[in-house]
Amino acid sequence: MLGARCLLRALRSCSSAPCPRHKPSAKLSVRDALGAQNTSGERVKVQGWIRSVRSQKEVLFLHINDGSSLESLQVVADSSFDSKELAFGSSVEVQGQLVKSPSKRQNVELKAEKIEVVGNCDAKAFPFKYKERHPLEYLRQYPHLRCRTNVLGSILRVRSEATAAIHSFFKDSGFVHIHTPIITSNDCEGAGELFRVEPSSKVKVPEENFFNVPAFLTVSGQLHLEVMSGAFTQVFTFGPTFRAENSQSRRHLAEFYMVEAEISFVESLQDLMQVMERLFKTATMLVLSNCPEDIELCHRFIAPGQKIRTYAKKQLFNWGVDLHTEHEKFLVKHCGNIPVFVVNYPLALKPFYMRDNEDGPQHTVAAVDLLVPGVGELFGGSLREERYHFLEQRLARSGLTEAYQWYLDLRRFGSVPHGGFGMGFERYLQCILGIDNIKDVIPFPRFTHSCLL
Amino acid sequence: MLGARCLLRALRSCSSAPCPRHKPSAKLSVRDALGAQNTSGERVKVQGWIRSVRSQKEVLFLHINDGSSLESLQVVADSSFDSKELAFGSSVEVQGQLVKSPSKRQNVELKAEKIEVVGNCDAKAFPFKYKERHPLEYLRQYPHLRCRTNVLGSILRVRSEATAAIHSFFKDSGFVHIHTPIITSNDCEGAGELFRVEPSSKVKVPEENFFNVPAFLTVSGQLHLEVMSGAFTQVFTFGPTFRAENSQSRRHLAEFYMVEAEISFVESLQDLMQVMERLFKTATMLVLSNCPEDIELCHRFIAPGQKIRTYAKKQLFNWGVDLHTEHEKFLVKHCGNIPVFVVNYPLALKPFYMRDNEDGPQHTVAAVDLLVPGVGELFGGSLREERYHFLEQRLARSGLTEAYQWYLDLRRFGSVPHGGFGMGFERYLQCILGIDNIKDVIPFPRFTHSCLL
């Protein structure tokens, strides 16, 4: 009995739920207010921050933003409401009637009946100035405030939408989501410099490792996903990964997000490339349709001319030397400045888990990278060596047999051909938004010499 | 032009997409095969691992599982297919006709025309024995293999569904998803022991901190969410958090997941409690409807009698001493073994950011915990101190003014009343599944003395 009452109570409108429209002063988000169909004087309450103030003789215009959309809601008030406190950056609660706007610039506006300043903004100290467009480099100095600008607001909304789109792509395709561990005792394939993890106080576990073994921050969830791909034929993870590289490049962070997938019973790289392509397109189409204004803002003001480019497949082969940034740039340009799949890399350059193509003197592994203009490597993937004896020999040659006994085990008990890929999430955002510096597409960037907040 | 062709190519069925049904040997997941409506001899291909083998004089029965559901698909084959390789744990590909099963135990079965063993299973070395139910403690020794058992399969599918349900709850409620940082220079409110992060090799950045300042693994995304709540009125994060506590308890991990939300313009704890309740109920109802068999398995075999309990609100007050596990247990029991909200804790016991209730000699802060039977604290939340001068004084008293200048800043520039909460994701899973030990609801548990793989 209690259950039903509780449920009713829970389903009742509360501050986070859109309130029924007929109630007086229903609380509305700016987005919902802007999209309201009923503009025949409905009484609503809107809360947010002042983005602009324009005071005329008899009328006061405010623009209120609450982060639910790029567009702000225009509030029209009698000039008697005017006050110094109604200033750029202040938070306000406005009650009034939602009416059709006489102006062409918006459909709807809020005729204020009551305006309450909730929190003042110390305009002199506030680092962002009214009506000024600050460069992204300048905004980066204020990680605790920059989300209050239009451009960071747009980027973070797109990031949120893209996150949801990626989760729904995998769910709709039947993948099982796995939280691969952040702290690991694997140092994986020595992919770059690792961060070591230790308790900050040594008091409780003196003279020994907290975990008994040295522990590191993960560089990839791949090997752990491979564990899971022995039980679920399609798995993915979407979480933070780390590199302790001393780089201040516009393409690298010490902490960044990777989307990784692993698929059992794949037969060829083609299978993987198709999933990579579907992921990219499905997520991008969703984001484009859910926040066109935010993307438009980035394209218009930050990367003029940047539009989502179509992409084709070209297969190129390369022997003996690994691809560096300059090679990647060359390849992409050579192919007409479109995204390019590069497949089959020399075995000698690649980690032990990639599947041997057994192709004679070239001796390649079944690896694939997707290079995109402006960003470089966006995806990296491979078939994994599922054959016990091949893997055993590769591990032995690298002196890793003991450390990877558990990984060999996966091939002793019902091994299957499998493969997977990883996509750098920040690079994906850079790619679709045309944002040059990776530090601008993550809420709190971490890199050498910088860990603000 | 390329765009359209690429799109078509991408939309073509590939290994991860359900293939059109009319093609010969369309690849089907076990789940899709079991749910197939068309059983008039459709030709399909199913891949997975053998869960059971039963050999009769003229017929061979196999059960194939691919992780897409708890239930396996029955394969019926002529006994001429029998072979030693068709054994528990082996991976197989079966082609044949999907037909209505004459048995009551399943609707559909697969009449095999071709069976290929893809990977053998070394039965002697395989730690799980055919038809045996191994205790969870035993399975924990094999983190790389335990996902191949029914019970871990079910738990991990539920975990995946719950993850998706939580994301969709917040998205549908208009929250913006934020990736709060994992590495942080805040040590937050000193919530337990921290892990320190340093590059494993000191070569590149010698004699100094990689980040210039000491860096730690996050214990909570709250303060970073509060940054965002100055621009977006509803934000959430769902990621890993860390405690370096020397605990082997069945309720603690060194690495665990938290769902955290922050809401601007809240007026009371009631607002927060309603969101907490809606989150719990919406996610749980989704999980219950999407994987009833998996939950049933846990309830039947692991926690007999455990069913989702309804919950009511009781408000209890407590002065002077913090609640310990025993108090929590007592409270929950006292209230009839149902989930209990505990509100308004003594200010002196709580961190600086919780909102002062200004309630005289009791002097409490607006904090709330949700305690649930068997698990203890599932949610913790509070209103935050949004008033500049109150916060300034609290920080000064704790000697934290300098370190939290940025946090004070949030109150200088359009501060709003706000609050939020965190939910321990593993505890949530323990709660709905009735799993006693937290190590069994996370794919790769990390705790003192243990960081396997």
Interface residues (C-beta under 8 A of the other chain):
Chain A: L2 G3 C6 L7 R9 A10 L11 R12 C14 S15 S16 A17 P18 S29 R31 Q47 G48 W49 I50 D66 G67 S68 G89 S90 S91 E93 V118 G119 N120 C121 D122 A125 F126 P143 H144 L145 C147 R148 L152 G153 L156 R157 R159 S160 T163 A164 H167 K171 S173 G174 F175 V176 H177 I178 H179 T180 P181 I182 I183 T184 S185 N186 E193 L194 F195 R196 V197 E198 P199 S200 S201 K204 V205 F210 F211 N212 V213 P214 A215 F216 L217 L223 H224 V227 M228 G230 A231 F232 T233 Q234 G239 P240 F242 A244 E245 N246 A254 E255 Y257 I263 S264 F265 V266 E267 D271 Q274 V275 E277 R278 K281 T310 Y311 A312 I338 E386 W406 Y407 D409 L410 R411 R412 F413 G414 S415 V416 P417 I442 P443 F444 R446 T448 H449 S450 C451 L452 L453
Chain B: L2 G3 C6 L7 R9 A10 L11 R12 C14 S15 S16 A17 P18 S29 R31 Q47 G48 W49 I50 D66 G67 S68 G89 S90 S91 E93 V118 G119 N120 C121 D122 A125 F126 P143 H144 L145 C147 R148 L152 G153 L156 R157 R159 S160 T163 A164 H167 K171 S173 G174 F175 V176 H177 I178 H179 T180 P181 I182 I183 T184 S185 N186 E193 L194 F195 R196 V197 E198 P199 S200 S201 K204 V205 F210 F211 N212 V213 P214 A215 F216 L217 L223 H224 V227 M228 G230 A231 F232 T233 Q234 G239 P240 F242 A244 E245 N246 A254 E255 Y257 I263 S264 F265 V266 E267 Q270 D271 Q274 V275 E277 R278 K281 T310 Y311 A312 K313 I338 E386 W406 Y407 D409 L410 R411 R412 F413 G414 S415 V416 P417 I442 P443 F444 R446 T448 H449 S450 C451 L452 L453
